[in-house]
Amino acid sequence: MNRTNTHQPKVHDFKKTLLDAPDVMALLGVSRATLYRFVKAGTFPAPLKITRNMARWHVDTVEQWIAEQVAKAQGQTAA
């Protein structure tokens, strides 16, 4: 019987859950400078430092932040 490894890493799933700076910039409609200014000011979540030169944001964190901003603009609190 020929055994093969049926476990395939789902790298593509991570690509859907981790966003790089250009992805976040596009979602927010801001420049790189503005994105990192928000992070430095503490008004936007800091990215996960994957390596010294690689930072990523978790999509759920970004989506939650956006929902909170929309709720604030509408005079509500996000659930």
C-alpha positions as CSV (number, residue, x, y, z in Angstrom):
1,M,0.0,0.0,0.0
2,N,1.4,3.4,-1.0
3,R,1.2,5.9,1.8
4,T,1.2,9.6,1.0
5,N,1.1,12.5,3.3
6,T,-2.4,13.7,3.2
7,H,-1.7,16.7,5.4
8,Q,-1.2,19.7,3.2
9,P,-0.3,23.0,4.9
10,K,-2.9,25.6,4.3
11,V,-0.6,28.6,3.7
12,H,-3.3,30.3,1.7
13,D,-5.4,30.5,4.8
14,F,-2.7,32.6,6.5
15,K,-2.7,34.9,3.5
16,K,-6.4,35.6,4.1
17,T,-5.8,36.3,7.8
18,L,-2.6,38.4,7.8
19,L,-2.5,41.7,6.0
20,D,0.6,43.6,5.0
21,A,0.9,47.4,5.1
22,P,-0.3,48.0,1.5
23,D,-3.4,45.8,2.2
24,V,-4.2,47.9,5.4
25,M,-3.5,51.1,3.6
26,A,-6.0,50.2,0.9
27,L,-8.6,49.2,3.4
28,L,-8.3,52.4,5.3
29,G,-7.6,54.7,2.3
30,V,-4.5,56.2,3.9
31,S,-0.8,56.5,3.1
32,R,2.0,54.5,4.7
33,A,3.1,57.5,6.7
34,T,-0.5,58.0,8.0
35,L,-0.8,54.3,8.9
36,Y,2.3,54.3,10.9
37,R,1.5,57.7,12.5
38,F,-1.8,56.1,13.7
39,V,0.2,53.2,15.1
40,K,2.7,55.5,16.8
41,A,-0.1,57.6,18.3
42,G,-1.8,54.4,19.6
43,T,-5.0,55.1,17.6
44,F,-4.5,52.0,15.4
45,P,-3.3,48.5,16.5
46,A,0.4,47.8,16.1
47,P,1.3,45.1,13.7
48,L,2.7,41.7,14.5
49,K,6.4,41.7,14.0
50,I,7.0,38.5,12.0
51,T,10.6,39.2,11.4
52,R,12.8,42.3,11.7
53,N,11.6,43.5,8.3
54,M,8.2,42.0,8.2
55,A,5.1,43.3,9.9
56,R,1.5,42.0,9.4
57,W,-1.9,42.9,10.9
58,H,-4.5,40.2,11.7
59,V,-7.5,40.8,9.5
60,D,-9.9,40.4,12.5
61,T,-8.0,43.2,14.4
62,V,-8.3,45.6,11.4
63,E,-11.9,44.7,10.8
64,Q,-12.7,45.3,14.5
65,W,-10.9,48.6,14.5
66,I,-12.9,49.7,11.4
67,A,-16.2,48.6,13.0
68,E,-15.3,50.6,16.1
69,Q,-14.6,53.7,14.1
70,V,-17.9,53.4,12.2
71,A,-19.7,52.9,15.5
72,K,-18.0,56.0,17.0
73,A,-19.0,58.0,13.9
74,Q,-22.6,56.9,14.3
75,G,-22.5,57.6,18.1
76,Q,-22.6,53.9,19.1
77,T,-20.2,51.4,20.5
78,A,-19.1,48.3,18.5
79,A,-20.3,44.9,19.7
